[in-house]
Amino acid sequence: MPTIVVDVMPKAELLDPQGKAVSGALSRLGIADFSDVRIGKRFELAVDGEVTDEVLAAARKVADEILSNAVIEDVVGIEVVE
């Protein structure tokens, strides 16, 4: 059964408090390899049948209108995984 994966991230210009908290924790643990952390959301949409252009268009619409808040988030990826 194919799955459509939708990745949503906070807009780059907005503060990401969760990411800042994780970044601070990494620093306190002595891990200095990462300069920034941003935390987003991943959605997996199971598809019954074949993934057609129409199904992908519907996934894009769902991602834009339901899964993300366009004011503060961007849909950064939609991909099909088997």
N, CA, C and O atoms as a CHARMM CRD file, in Angstrom:
* protein
*
  328
    1    1 MET  N      0.84700  -1.17800   0.00000 PROA 1      0.00000
    2    1 MET  CA     0.00000   0.00000   0.00000 PROA 1      0.00000
    3    1 MET  C      0.89500   1.24500   0.00000 PROA 1      0.00000
    4    1 MET  O      1.68600   1.43000   0.92500 PROA 1      0.00000
    5    2 PRO  N      0.78300   2.09100  -1.01400 PROA 2      0.00000
    6    2 PRO  CA     1.59800   3.30000  -1.05700 PROA 2      0.00000
    7    2 PRO  C      1.18000   4.29500   0.02200 PROA 2      0.00000
    8    2 PRO  O      0.03600   4.30800   0.47700 PROA 2      0.00000
    9    3 THR  N      2.13100   5.11500   0.41300 PROA 3      0.00000
   10    3 THR  CA     1.89300   6.14300   1.42000 PROA 3      0.00000
   11    3 THR  C      2.42100   7.46200   0.88400 PROA 3      0.00000
   12    3 THR  O      3.49400   7.51700   0.28200 PROA 3      0.00000
   13    4 ILE  N      1.66300   8.51700   1.10600 PROA 4      0.00000
   14    4 ILE  CA     2.11900   9.86500   0.76900 PROA 4      0.00000
   15    4 ILE  C      2.56600  10.51200   2.06900 PROA 4      0.00000
   16    4 ILE  O      1.80100  10.60100   3.03000 PROA 4      0.00000
   17    5 VAL  N      3.82800  10.96700   2.08600 PROA 5      0.00000
   18    5 VAL  CA     4.38900  11.59900   3.27400 PROA 5      0.00000
   19    5 VAL  C      4.40600  13.11000   3.05500 PROA 5      0.00000
   20    5 VAL  O      4.92000  13.60200   2.05000 PROA 5      0.00000
   21    6 VAL  N      3.83300  13.83700   4.01700 PROA 6      0.00000
   22    6 VAL  CA     3.77600  15.29700   3.96900 PROA 6      0.00000
   23    6 VAL  C      4.61200  15.83600   5.13100 PROA 6      0.00000
   24    6 VAL  O      4.38600  15.47700   6.28700 PROA 6      0.00000
   25    7 ASP  N      5.57600  16.69700   4.81300 PROA 7      0.00000
   26    7 ASP  CA     6.40500  17.33900   5.83500 PROA 7      0.00000
   27    7 ASP  C      6.03400  18.80700   5.93600 PROA 7      0.00000
   28    7 ASP  O      5.96500  19.51600   4.93100 PROA 7      0.00000
   29    8 VAL  N      5.79100  19.26100   7.17900 PROA 8      0.00000
   30    8 VAL  CA     5.40300  20.64000   7.45200 PROA 8      0.00000
   31    8 VAL  C      6.40400  21.21500   8.45700 PROA 8      0.00000
   32    8 VAL  O      6.72400  20.58400   9.46500 PROA 8      0.00000
   33    9 MET  N      6.88700  22.41600   8.16700 PROA 9      0.00000
   34    9 MET  CA     7.84400  23.07700   9.05700 PROA 9      0.00000
   35    9 MET  C      7.36300  24.48900   9.37300 PROA 9      0.00000
   36    9 MET  O      6.62900  25.09800   8.59500 PROA 9      0.00000
   37   10 PRO  N      7.79000  25.00400  10.53800 PROA 10     0.00000
   38   10 PRO  CA     7.47300  26.40700  10.82200 PROA 10     0.00000
   39   10 PRO  C      8.15100  27.30200   9.78800 PROA 10     0.00000
   40   10 PRO  O      9.22600  26.97500   9.28400 PROA 10     0.00000
   41   11 LYS  N      7.52200  28.42100   9.47700 PROA 11     0.00000
   42   11 LYS  CA     8.14000  29.36300   8.53800 PROA 11     0.00000
   43   11 LYS  C      9.50500  29.78600   9.07800 PROA 11     0.00000
   44   11 LYS  O      9.67700  29.95700  10.28500 PROA 11     0.00000
   45   12 ALA  N     10.46300  29.95200   8.18300 PROA 12     0.00000
   46   12 ALA  CA    11.85200  30.23900   8.56200 PROA 12     0.00000
   47   12 ALA  C     11.97300  31.51200   9.38900 PROA 12     0.00000
   48   12 ALA  O     12.83800  31.60200  10.26000 PROA 12     0.00000
   49   13 GLU  N     11.12000  32.49400   9.12900 PROA 13     0.00000
   50   13 GLU  CA    11.24100  33.77400   9.82200 PROA 13     0.00000
   51   13 GLU  C     10.61200  33.77500  11.21700 PROA 13     0.00000
   52   13 GLU  O     10.72400  34.76400  11.94200 PROA 13     0.00000
   53   14 LEU  N      9.95200  32.67700  11.59800 PROA 14     0.00000
   54   14 LEU  CA     9.30800  32.60800  12.90700 PROA 14     0.00000
   55   14 LEU  C     10.16700  31.85500  13.91400 PROA 14     0.00000
   56   14 LEU  O     10.91000  30.94100  13.55700 PROA 14     0.00000
   57   15 LEU  N     10.05300  32.24800  15.16000 PROA 15     0.00000
   58   15 LEU  CA    10.74400  31.57900  16.24700 PROA 15     0.00000
   59   15 LEU  C     10.20400  30.16100  16.40100 PROA 15     0.00000
   60   15 LEU  O      8.99600  29.94100  16.30900 PROA 15     0.00000
   61   16 ASP  N     11.09400  29.20500  16.63400 PROA 16     0.00000
   62   16 ASP  CA    10.71300  27.80900  16.86900 PROA 16     0.00000
   63   16 ASP  C     11.12100  27.45300  18.29900 PROA 16     0.00000
   64   16 ASP  O     12.24300  26.99500  18.51500 PROA 16     0.00000
   65   17 PRO  N     10.22600  27.65400  19.29100 PROA 17     0.00000
   66   17 PRO  CA    10.59500  27.42300  20.68500 PROA 17     0.00000
   67   17 PRO  C     11.03700  25.98700  20.97300 PROA 17     0.00000
   68   17 PRO  O     11.95600  25.77500  21.76300 PROA 17     0.00000
   69   18 GLN  N     10.40200  25.01300  20.35000 PROA 18     0.00000
   70   18 GLN  CA    10.81200  23.62300  20.55700 PROA 18     0.00000
   71   18 GLN  C     12.22000  23.39100  20.02000 PROA 18     0.00000
   72   18 GLN  O     13.04200  22.74500  20.67000 PROA 18     0.00000
   73   19 GLY  N     12.48700  23.91300  18.85200 PROA 19     0.00000
   74   19 GLY  CA    13.81400  23.78100  18.26700 PROA 19     0.00000
   75   19 GLY  C     14.87800  24.45100  19.12700 PROA 19     0.00000
   76   19 GLY  O     15.96700  23.90700  19.30900 PROA 19     0.00000
   77   20 LYS  N     14.56100  25.63800  19.65800 PROA 20     0.00000
   78   20 LYS  CA    15.49800  26.33400  20.54100 PROA 20     0.00000
   79   20 LYS  C     15.76900  25.51500  21.79500 PROA 20     0.00000
   80   20 LYS  O     16.91000  25.44900  22.25300 PROA 20     0.00000
   81   21 ALA  N     14.72900  24.88500  22.36200 PROA 21     0.00000
   82   21 ALA  CA    14.90200  24.05800  23.55900 PROA 21     0.00000
   83   21 ALA  C     15.81900  22.87000  23.26800 PROA 21     0.00000
   84   21 ALA  O     16.70300  22.55700  24.06500 PROA 21     0.00000
   85   22 VAL  N     15.61100  22.21400  22.13600 PROA 22     0.00000
   86   22 VAL  CA    16.45800  21.07200  21.77200 PROA 22     0.00000
   87   22 VAL  C     17.88500  21.54600  21.51000 PROA 22     0.00000
   88   22 VAL  O     18.83900  20.88800  21.92400 PROA 22     0.00000
   89   23 SER  N     18.03700  22.66300  20.83900 PROA 23     0.00000
   90   23 SER  CA    19.36500  23.20900  20.56700 PROA 23     0.00000
   91   23 SER  C     20.10600  23.50600  21.87100 PROA 23     0.00000
   92   23 SER  O     21.29500  23.21300  21.99900 PROA 23     0.00000
   93   24 GLY  N     19.39400  24.09000  22.83500 PROA 24     0.00000
   94   24 GLY  CA    20.00000  24.36300  24.14100 PROA 24     0.00000
   95   24 GLY  C     20.39000  23.08800  24.86000 PROA 24     0.00000
   96   24 GLY  O     21.44300  23.03100  25.49500 PROA 24     0.00000
   97   25 ALA  N     19.54900  22.05600  24.76900 PROA 25     0.00000
   98   25 ALA  CA    19.85500  20.77100  25.40900 PROA 25     0.00000
   99   25 ALA  C     21.09100  20.14400  24.79000 PROA 25     0.00000
  100   25 ALA  O     21.93400  19.60300  25.50500 PROA 25     0.00000
  101   26 LEU  N     21.20800  20.20800  23.47700 PROA 26     0.00000
  102   26 LEU  CA    22.39600  19.66100  22.80800 PROA 26     0.00000
  103   26 LEU  C     23.65400  20.37900  23.29300 PROA 26     0.00000
  104   26 LEU  O     24.67900  19.75200  23.55900 PROA 26     0.00000
  105   27 SER  N     23.55700  21.69000  23.40100 PROA 27     0.00000
  106   27 SER  CA    24.68900  22.47600  23.86800 PROA 27     0.00000
  107   27 SER  C     25.07900  22.07700  25.28800 PROA 27     0.00000
  108   27 SER  O     26.26400  21.91800  25.58400 PROA 27     0.00000
  109   28 ARG  N     24.09600  21.91700  26.16300 PROA 28     0.00000
  110   28 ARG  CA    24.36800  21.52400  27.54900 PROA 28     0.00000
  111   28 ARG  C     24.97400  20.13100  27.63200 PROA 28     0.00000
  112   28 ARG  O     25.72400  19.83500  28.56200 PROA 28     0.00000
  113   29 LEU  N     24.66000  19.27900  26.67200 PROA 29     0.00000
  114   29 LEU  CA    25.22800  17.92900  26.63600 PROA 29     0.00000
  115   29 LEU  C     26.61800  17.89500  25.99500 PROA 29     0.00000
  116   29 LEU  O     27.24200  16.83900  25.89900 PROA 29     0.00000
  117   30 GLY  N     27.08700  19.05400  25.56300 PROA 30     0.00000
  118   30 GLY  CA    28.41100  19.12700  24.97100 PROA 30     0.00000
  119   30 GLY  C     28.44800  18.77600  23.49300 PROA 30     0.00000
  120   30 GLY  O     29.52000  18.53900  22.93700 PROA 30     0.00000
  121   31 ILE  N     27.29000  18.73900  22.85500 PROA 31     0.00000
  122   31 ILE  CA    27.22000  18.43300  21.42300 PROA 31     0.00000
  123   31 ILE  C     27.19200  19.75700  20.67300 PROA 31     0.00000
  124   31 ILE  O     26.18900  20.46900  20.69600 PROA 31     0.00000
  125   32 ALA  N     28.28100  20.07900  20.01700 PROA 32     0.00000
  126   32 ALA  CA    28.40300  21.37500  19.35500 PROA 32     0.00000
  127   32 ALA  C     28.41600  21.26600  17.83500 PROA 32     0.00000
  128   32 ALA  O     28.73800  22.23600  17.14900 PROA 32     0.00000
  129   33 ASP  N     28.07200  20.10800  17.30700 PROA 33     0.00000
  130   33 ASP  CA    28.12300  19.88700  15.86200 PROA 33     0.00000
  131   33 ASP  C     26.98100  20.54400  15.10000 PROA 33     0.00000
  132   33 ASP  O     27.04900  20.67200  13.87700 PROA 33     0.00000
  133   34 PHE  N     25.93000  20.96200  15.80600 PROA 34     0.00000
  134   34 PHE  CA    24.73300  21.47900  15.14400 PROA 34     0.00000
  135   34 PHE  C     24.50500  22.91600  15.56800 PROA 34     0.00000
  136   34 PHE  O     24.49500  23.22500  16.76000 PROA 34     0.00000
  137   35 SER  N     24.32200  23.80000  14.59100 PROA 35     0.00000
  138   35 SER  CA    24.17100  25.21900  14.90300 PROA 35     0.00000
  139   35 SER  C     22.72500  25.62900  15.14000 PROA 35     0.00000
  140   35 SER  O     22.47200  26.66000  15.76400 PROA 35     0.00000
  141   36 ASP  N     21.77300  24.84100  14.65400 PROA 36     0.00000
  142   36 ASP  CA    20.36100  25.20900  14.80000 PROA 36     0.00000
  143   36 ASP  C     19.50600  23.95200  14.70200 PROA 36     0.00000
  144   36 ASP  O     19.87200  22.98800  14.03000 PROA 36     0.00000
  145   37 VAL  N     18.38200  23.97600  15.37100 PROA 37     0.00000
  146   37 VAL  CA    17.42100  22.87600  15.30700 PROA 37     0.00000
  147   37 VAL  C     16.04800  23.47100  15.03500 PROA 37     0.00000
  148   37 VAL  O     15.64900  24.44500  15.67400 PROA 37     0.00000
  149   38 ARG  N     15.33000  22.88800  14.08900 PROA 38     0.00000
  150   38 ARG  CA    13.93800  23.27900  13.82900 PROA 38     0.00000
  151   38 ARG  C     13.10700  22.01400  13.86800 PROA 38     0.00000
  152   38 ARG  O     13.51000  20.98100  13.33400 PROA 38     0.00000
  153   39 ILE  N     11.96100  22.09400  14.49000 PROA 39     0.00000
  154   39 ILE  CA    11.10300  20.93000  14.65800 PROA 39     0.00000
  155   39 ILE  C      9.83000  21.13500  13.85000 PROA 39     0.00000
  156   39 ILE  O      9.18300  22.17900  13.93700 PROA 39     0.00000
  157   40 GLY  N      9.48400  20.12600  13.06600 PROA 40     0.00000
  158   40 GLY  CA     8.28500  20.19400  12.24000 PROA 40     0.00000
  159   40 GLY  C      7.37700  19.00200  12.48300 PROA 40     0.00000
  160   40 GLY  O      7.46400  18.32500  13.50800 PROA 40     0.00000
  161   41 LYS  N      6.50800  18.76300  11.51700 PROA 41     0.00000
  162   41 LYS  CA     5.54100  17.67000  11.60600 PROA 41     0.00000
  163   41 LYS  C      5.63300  16.81100  10.34900 PROA 41     0.00000
  164   41 LYS  O      5.92600  17.29900   9.25700 PROA 41     0.00000
  165   42 ARG  N      5.37600  15.52100  10.53500 PROA 42     0.00000
  166   42 ARG  CA     5.34600  14.57200   9.41500 PROA 42     0.00000
  167   42 ARG  C      3.99500  13.87000   9.45000 PROA 42     0.00000
  168   42 ARG  O      3.56700  13.37600  10.49300 PROA 42     0.00000
  169   43 PHE  N      3.33600  13.83200   8.31400 PROA 43     0.00000
  170   43 PHE  CA     2.05300  13.14500   8.17900 PROA 43     0.00000
  171   43 PHE  C      2.20800  12.03500   7.15300 PROA 43     0.00000
  172   43 PHE  O      2.85900  12.22700   6.12600 PROA 43     0.00000
  173   44 GLU  N      1.62300  10.88800   7.41500 PROA 44     0.00000
  174   44 GLU  CA     1.63900   9.77200   6.47500 PROA 44     0.00000
  175   44 GLU  C      0.20100   9.46100   6.07900 PROA 44     0.00000
  176   44 GLU  O     -0.62700   9.11100   6.91900 PROA 44     0.00000
  177   45 LEU  N     -0.07800   9.59100   4.79700 PROA 45     0.00000
  178   45 LEU  CA    -1.42000   9.35300   4.26100 PROA 45     0.00000
  179   45 LEU  C     -1.39900   8.04500   3.47200 PROA 45     0.00000
  180   45 LEU  O     -0.79500   7.97500   2.40100 PROA 45     0.00000
  181   46 ALA  N     -2.05300   7.01600   3.99300 PROA 46     0.00000
  182   46 ALA  CA    -2.11700   5.72600   3.29600 PROA 46     0.00000
  183   46 ALA  C     -3.07600   5.85100   2.12200 PROA 46     0.00000
  184   46 ALA  O     -4.15000   6.44100   2.24200 PROA 46     0.00000
  185   47 VAL  N     -2.68000   5.29400   0.99500 PROA 47     0.00000
  186   47 VAL  CA    -3.47700   5.38800  -0.22900 PROA 47     0.00000
  187   47 VAL  C     -3.99100   4.00600  -0.59700 PROA 47     0.00000
  188   47 VAL  O     -3.22000   3.05200  -0.70600 PROA 47     0.00000
  189   48 ASP  N     -5.29900   3.90900  -0.78500 PROA 48     0.00000
  190   48 ASP  CA    -5.89700   2.67300  -1.29300 PROA 48     0.00000
  191   48 ASP  C     -5.84600   2.73200  -2.81100 PROA 48     0.00000
  192   48 ASP  O     -6.57000   3.51200  -3.42800 PROA 48     0.00000
  193   49 GLY  N     -5.00500   1.92100  -3.40700 PROA 49     0.00000
  194   49 GLY  CA    -4.89500   1.91500  -4.86100 PROA 49     0.00000
  195   49 GLY  C     -3.65800   2.65800  -5.32600 PROA 49     0.00000
  196   49 GLY  O     -2.70200   2.85300  -4.57500 PROA 49     0.00000
  197   50 GLU  N     -3.70400   3.06600  -6.58300 PROA 50     0.00000
  198   50 GLU  CA    -2.56600   3.70300  -7.24200 PROA 50     0.00000
  199   50 GLU  C     -2.50000   5.18800  -6.91300 PROA 50     0.00000
  200   50 GLU  O     -3.53100   5.84100  -6.74700 PROA 50     0.00000
  201   51 VAL  N     -1.29200   5.71600  -6.81900 PROA 51     0.00000
  202   51 VAL  CA    -1.10200   7.14900  -6.60600 PROA 51     0.00000
  203   51 VAL  C     -1.05000   7.81900  -7.97800 PROA 51     0.00000
  204   51 VAL  O     -0.06100   7.71600  -8.70400 PROA 51     0.00000
  205   52 THR  N     -2.12200   8.49700  -8.30500 PROA 52     0.00000
  206   52 THR  CA    -2.22800   9.19600  -9.58900 PROA 52     0.00000
  207   52 THR  C     -1.95900  10.68400  -9.37700 PROA 52     0.00000
  208   52 THR  O     -1.79500  11.13800  -8.24400 PROA 52     0.00000
  209   53 ASP  N     -1.91800  11.42900 -10.46300 PROA 53     0.00000
  210   53 ASP  CA    -1.76100  12.88700 -10.36500 PROA 53     0.00000
  211   53 ASP  C     -2.91100  13.50100  -9.57100 PROA 53     0.00000
  212   53 ASP  O     -2.71900  14.46600  -8.83300 PROA 53     0.00000
  213   54 GLU  N     -4.10600  12.93500  -9.72800 PROA 54     0.00000
  214   54 GLU  CA    -5.26900  13.45000  -9.00100 PROA 54     0.00000
  215   54 GLU  C     -5.12900  13.20100  -7.50000 PROA 54     0.00000
  216   54 GLU  O     -5.48600  14.05900  -6.69100 PROA 54     0.00000
  217   55 VAL  N     -4.61400  12.03700  -7.12900 PROA 55     0.00000
  218   55 VAL  CA    -4.41000  11.72300  -5.71100 PROA 55     0.00000
  219   55 VAL  C     -3.35000  12.64900  -5.12400 PROA 55     0.00000
  220   55 VAL  O     -3.51200  13.14500  -4.00900 PROA 55     0.00000
  221   56 LEU  N     -2.27200  12.88400  -5.86100 PROA 56     0.00000
  222   56 LEU  CA    -1.24400  13.81200  -5.39000 PROA 56     0.00000
  223   56 LEU  C     -1.78000  15.23300  -5.25100 PROA 56     0.00000
  224   56 LEU  O     -1.42300  15.94300  -4.31100 PROA 56     0.00000
  225   57 ALA  N     -2.62800  15.64600  -6.17600 PROA 57     0.00000
  226   57 ALA  CA    -3.24200  16.97000  -6.09200 PROA 57     0.00000
  227   57 ALA  C     -4.13700  17.06600  -4.85600 PROA 57     0.00000
  228   57 ALA  O     -4.15600  18.09100  -4.17400 PROA 57     0.00000
  229   58 ALA  N     -4.87500  15.99800  -4.57400 PROA 58     0.00000
  230   58 ALA  CA    -5.72000  15.97600  -3.37500 PROA 58     0.00000
  231   58 ALA  C     -4.86800  16.03300  -2.11000 PROA 58     0.00000
  232   58 ALA  O     -5.23200  16.70700  -1.14700 PROA 58     0.00000
  233   59 ALA  N     -3.73400  15.32700  -2.10900 PROA 59     0.00000
  234   59 ALA  CA    -2.82800  15.35900  -0.96200 PROA 59     0.00000
  235   59 ALA  C     -2.27300  16.76200  -0.75900 PROA 59     0.00000
  236   59 ALA  O     -2.17200  17.23300   0.37400 PROA 59     0.00000
  237   60 ARG  N     -1.91500  17.43000  -1.84800 PROA 60     0.00000
  238   60 ARG  CA    -1.42400  18.81200  -1.75900 PROA 60     0.00000
  239   60 ARG  C     -2.49400  19.72800  -1.16500 PROA 60     0.00000
  240   60 ARG  O     -2.19100  20.57800  -0.32700 PROA 60     0.00000
  241   61 LYS  N     -3.73700  19.55600  -1.59600 PROA 61     0.00000
  242   61 LYS  CA    -4.83300  20.38000  -1.08000 PROA 61     0.00000
  243   61 LYS  C     -5.03400  20.12600   0.41000 PROA 61     0.00000
  244   61 LYS  O     -5.19200  21.06900   1.18500 PROA 61     0.00000
  245   62 VAL  N     -5.03000  18.85800   0.81300 PROA 62     0.00000
  246   62 VAL  CA    -5.17300  18.49900   2.22300 PROA 62     0.00000
  247   62 VAL  C     -4.01300  19.09000   3.02800 PROA 62     0.00000
  248   62 VAL  O     -4.21700  19.63100   4.11500 PROA 62     0.00000
  249   63 ALA  N     -2.80700  18.98500   2.49400 PROA 63     0.00000
  250   63 ALA  CA    -1.63300  19.51700   3.18300 PROA 63     0.00000
  251   63 ALA  C     -1.74000  21.02500   3.38300 PROA 63     0.00000
  252   63 ALA  O     -1.44300  21.53500   4.46300 PROA 63     0.00000
  253   64 ASP  N     -2.16300  21.73300   2.34300 PROA 64     0.00000
  254   64 ASP  CA    -2.26000  23.18800   2.40700 PROA 64     0.00000
  255   64 ASP  C     -3.42300  23.67600   3.26900 PROA 64     0.00000
  256   64 ASP  O     -3.29500  24.68600   3.96100 PROA 64     0.00000
  257   65 GLU  N     -4.55700  22.97000   3.23600 PROA 65     0.00000
  258   65 GLU  CA    -5.75900  23.46500   3.88900 PROA 65     0.00000
  259   65 GLU  C     -6.04000  22.86500   5.26500 PROA 65     0.00000
  260   65 GLU  O     -6.72500  23.48500   6.07800 PROA 65     0.00000
  261   66 ILE  N     -5.51900  21.66500   5.53700 PROA 66     0.00000
  262   66 ILE  CA    -5.86600  20.99000   6.78800 PROA 66     0.00000
  263   66 ILE  C     -4.64300  20.68500   7.64700 PROA 66     0.00000
  264   66 ILE  O     -4.66100  20.92700   8.85400 PROA 66     0.00000
  265   67 LEU  N     -3.59100  20.16000   7.04300 PROA 67     0.00000
  266   67 LEU  CA    -2.44000  19.68800   7.81600 PROA 67     0.00000
  267   67 LEU  C     -1.49900  20.80300   8.24800 PROA 67     0.00000
  268   67 LEU  O     -0.71100  20.61700   9.17400 PROA 67     0.00000
  269   68 SER  N     -1.56700  21.94100   7.60400 PROA 68     0.00000
  270   68 SER  CA    -0.67500  23.04600   7.94700 PROA 68     0.00000
  271   68 SER  C     -1.47400  24.32200   8.18300 PROA 68     0.00000
  272   68 SER  O     -2.58700  24.48400   7.68300 PROA 68     0.00000
  273   69 ASN  N     -0.87600  25.21700   8.95500 PROA 69     0.00000
  274   69 ASN  CA    -1.42900  26.54700   9.18500 PROA 69     0.00000
  275   69 ASN  C     -0.60800  27.50400   8.32900 PROA 69     0.00000
  276   69 ASN  O      0.53700  27.81100   8.66000 PROA 69     0.00000
  277   70 ALA  N     -1.18500  27.96900   7.24000 PROA 70     0.00000
  278   70 ALA  CA    -0.44300  28.76600   6.25700 PROA 70     0.00000
  279   70 ALA  C      0.13900  30.04900   6.83300 PROA 70     0.00000
  280   70 ALA  O      1.06700  30.61300   6.25300 PROA 70     0.00000
  281   71 VAL  N     -0.37900  30.51600   7.94700 PROA 71     0.00000
  282   71 VAL  CA     0.13100  31.73800   8.55700 PROA 71     0.00000
  283   71 VAL  C      1.51100  31.50800   9.16800 PROA 71     0.00000
  284   71 VAL  O      2.37300  32.38400   9.10100 PROA 71     0.00000
  285   72 ILE  N      1.72300  30.33300   9.76300 PROA 72     0.00000
  286   72 ILE  CA     2.96400  30.09200  10.49800 PROA 72     0.00000
  287   72 ILE  C      3.77700  28.89300  10.00500 PROA 72     0.00000
  288   72 ILE  O      4.87900  28.65000  10.49800 PROA 72     0.00000
  289   73 GLU  N      3.24100  28.13700   9.03200 PROA 73     0.00000
  290   73 GLU  CA     3.91900  26.92400   8.57800 PROA 73     0.00000
  291   73 GLU  C      3.98200  26.85600   7.05300 PROA 73     0.00000
  292   73 GLU  O      3.16300  27.44300   6.34600 PROA 73     0.00000
  293   74 ASP  N      4.98100  26.11800   6.57400 PROA 74     0.00000
  294   74 ASP  CA     5.12200  25.82600   5.14700 PROA 74     0.00000
  295   74 ASP  C      5.08100  24.31400   4.94200 PROA 74     0.00000
  296   74 ASP  O      5.63900  23.55800   5.73800 PROA 74     0.00000
  297   75 VAL  N      4.42200  23.88000   3.87600 PROA 75     0.00000
  298   75 VAL  CA     4.50900  22.48300   3.46100 PROA 75     0.00000
  299   75 VAL  C      5.80700  22.39500   2.67600 PROA 75     0.00000
  300   75 VAL  O      5.93700  22.99700   1.61000 PROA 75     0.00000
  301   76 VAL  N      6.76900  21.64300   3.20500 PROA 76     0.00000
  302   76 VAL  CA     8.09500  21.62000   2.59700 PROA 76     0.00000
  303   76 VAL  C      8.35200  20.37100   1.76100 PROA 76     0.00000
  304   76 VAL  O      9.35200  20.30100   1.04600 PROA 76     0.00000
  305   77 GLY  N      7.46100  19.38800   1.84400 PROA 77     0.00000
  306   77 GLY  CA     7.67400  18.19800   1.04600 PROA 77     0.00000
  307   77 GLY  C      6.45300  17.30200   0.99700 PROA 77     0.00000
  308   77 GLY  O      5.75500  17.10800   1.99300 PROA 77     0.00000
  309   78 ILE  N      6.21500  16.76400  -0.18100 PROA 78     0.00000
  310   78 ILE  CA     5.19100  15.72700  -0.37900 PROA 78     0.00000
  311   78 ILE  C      5.84100  14.66100  -1.24400 PROA 78     0.00000
  312   78 ILE  O      6.25200  14.94100  -2.37100 PROA 78     0.00000
  313   79 GLU  N      5.93700  13.45300  -0.73300 PROA 79     0.00000
  314   79 GLU  CA     6.56300  12.38300  -1.49500 PROA 79     0.00000
  315   79 GLU  C      5.79500  11.08800  -1.32000 PROA 79     0.00000
  316   79 GLU  O      5.10100  10.88900  -0.32300 PROA 79     0.00000
  317   80 VAL  N      5.92600  10.21600  -2.29800 PROA 80     0.00000
  318   80 VAL  CA     5.28700   8.91200  -2.26500 PROA 80     0.00000
  319   80 VAL  C      6.33500   7.88600  -1.84800 PROA 80     0.00000
  320   80 VAL  O      7.42400   7.82600  -2.41800 PROA 80     0.00000
  321   81 VAL  N      5.98800   7.07800  -0.84100 PROA 81     0.00000
  322   81 VAL  CA     6.86700   5.98200  -0.41900 PROA 81     0.00000
  323   81 VAL  C      6.06600   4.68900  -0.51600 PROA 81     0.00000
  324   81 VAL  O      4.85100   4.67900  -0.31700 PROA 81     0.00000
  325   82 GLU  N      6.75000   3.62500  -0.81700 PROA 82     0.00000
  326   82 GLU  CA     6.06800   2.32400  -0.96300 PROA 82     0.00000
  327   82 GLU  C      6.11800   1.55600   0.32200 PROA 82     0.00000
  328   82 GLU  O      5.59900   0.44200   0.39600 PROA 82     0.00000
